[in-house]
């Protein structure tokens, strides 16, 4: 019985260790992809094709054209980061994204579309 419990404990530790490593890898990969597309996202924001919404995600604006794919990829990666940040902070991924949205809006370049808390859009 003791041997079975020890094996179960070891298996559990190994499983959670692998799961933690997979999450860390996923977060690291998401950060790298975000960094790799940073200039493309900045260009889309500057052109007005996309804006930063109040949940910390990109949103296609009028005339977004072919930006939908980039927006989807960026938002998927941001979602990974917000989920991890929320987990570490004890809040939901949505709350982590909303907090990040405030930082993004404050640091956005002039002329970038940002969404206020009430849902209205303005150019910074």
Long-range contacts (C-beta under 8 A, 24 or more apart in sequence): 23-84, 26-80, 27-80, 27-81, 27-84, 30-77, 30-78, 30-80, 30-81, 31-77, 31-81, 33-73, 33-77, 34-74, 34-77, 34-78, 34-81, 37-70, 37-73, 37-74, 40-70, 41-70, 41-74, 42-109, 44-70, 44-71, 45-108, 45-109, 45-112, 45-113, 46-109, 46-111, 46-112, 48-111, 48-113, 50-113, 51-112, 51-113, 51-114, 51-115, 51-121, 52-101, 52-104, 52-105, 52-108, 52-112, 52-113, 52-114, 52-115, 53-101, 53-115, 54-98, 54-101, 54-115, 54-116, 54-117, 54-119, 55-94, 55-97, 55-98, 55-101, 56-82, 56-96, 56-97, 56-98, 56-99, 56-100, 56-101, 56-104, 57-97, 57-101, 59-115, 61-113, 61-121
